[in-house]
Structure formats: structure tokens, C-alpha cells
Amino acid sequence: MKDFLLNVTRYPRYLVAFGLGLLNSVFEPLAARSRNPITAIALIGALVSGFLSLTLVLRAMVTAAPQA
């Protein structure tokens, strides 16, 4: 039973390490490219556009359809 609990406690650590590695591999190249002002503006625009799209899609999914 001790080995089972030790194995179960490894999964959250793996998830955190995987998530941090993924974020690092995504944001490190973006940070390197953001030194150019035009590229930085484009990256900010893409981020805002993606957030707005996600918000609108989730709002449309959650909102109930009107009853006829």
C-alpha cells in the first residue's frame, strides 16, 4: 500500500512539471520575438483576439437558447 500511495503522489508533481515545461516552450520564443515593437503589437493583438474569441465561444455555449 505504501508503494501505491507513493506512486499516486507522483502524478500531481508530473502534471505541474509538464505544465510548466509546456508554458516555457510556448512563451520563451514569443518573448524573444517581442523585442521588435511591431511584432510585440501583433502578439498583443493575437492574444486579445484569442481571449475575446474564447470568451464569445464559451458564452455562446453556456447561454441557453431562447424558447419559442
Secondary structure, DSSP 8 states (H G I E B T S, - for coil): -HHHHHHHHHHHHHHHHHHHHHHHHHHHHHHHHTTSHHHHHHHHHHHHHHHHHHHHHHHHHHS-----
